[in-house]
Amino acid sequence: MRRNFWAPDTVTHMANEVRLSNGNSGDGRLTKNERREAAREKARVQRDEQKKKDRRTKWILQGSVGLALVAIVAVIALVLVNSNQPAGPGPQNFASDGIQLNQGFIATPTDARASDADPIANDRDEESGVLDIQIYVDYLCPICGSFEQTNAEYIESLVENDAATLEIHPITILDRLSQGQRYSSRAVNAVACVADSSPNDFYSYHNTLLSEAVQPAENTAGLSNDDLIDLLDVVGVENTDAIAECITDETFKTWVKNSTARALSDPIPNSDVGEVTGTPTVLVNGVKYEGAVNDLASFQAFLIQVAGDNFNENSTPTPTPTPEP
């Protein structure tokens, strides 16, 4: 008996014709060899399709791995670059994380330090009889404004008569109360800009920010950067162009964050007081004032008590306490 060997395509074609003629998908009329050849062809097609699928999967996996490696390399490079960069700058004249003001409100000059550098506390000469007044302040803090408005004239008289130095530490703890505008941080950056470029104008600018006419209320947006810049001319600050650019760019943004973190976590230098827990925090010769912020007589009595025999009250003018509103 002569056997016919059909090409695979012919076998498939014949199988399809048989199925159509029978009206079903069966292959009952194919011979045993034909069925075998058809099965082989089907298997071959399936193998080819699987190989194609495997190749596509391999290409996709290789591409994904390649992209992942590129991303990992980019992240590592970014980390290395950032880790090798110096910390953002701090302002000049703020080596202690505060600015020390002397007679005439002349700032003690200090070099700029990296924003993450540990502060260098100012030395206090306890034998000199000159009082050391330190104030930690947030420019959105209404209690800070009340303390300033009540006691600033008296403190100014002490500094002007060389009976005291005043060291101001601006910090930011009330950003959450300025409608997302970060007013406390921007205000601290602004005074740092003044201290950096025109340090002897610092006190006037600081005092104006806490004045009743200027200080914004809590839960408001606070002053804009343009407002902070406009105040430079109102106060008569020098070097306004450089300071305006510093305010706009928030040049000392990193220092503002880091110096605040240090104040809120480290003990206050030259004192037995722990970290700052609120504003205003006022110290005289390292002793914390716990009296009412809007009671001038109370603050005067505290200061004289701390000063003791080394303080000559008659050498300084003492303003008459203003009645509480």
Protein Blocks (a to p, Z undefined) as FASTA:
>chain_A
ZZddddfklmmmmmmmmmmmnopabfklpcfklmmmmmmmmmmmmmmmmmmmmmmmmmmm
mmmmmmmmmmmmmmmmmmmmmmmpccddddehilnopacddehiiacddddddfkbccdd
ddddfknopacddddddfklmklmmmmmmmmmmmmmmmmnopaccddddddfklmmngon
ommmmmmmmmmmmmmmmmmlmmmmmmmmmpmklmccehiebjafklmmmmmmmnopahkl
mmmmmmmnommlmmmmmmmmmmmmpccehiabdcdfbdcdddeehiacfbdfklmklmmm
mmmmmnmmmlcfklpccddddddZZ
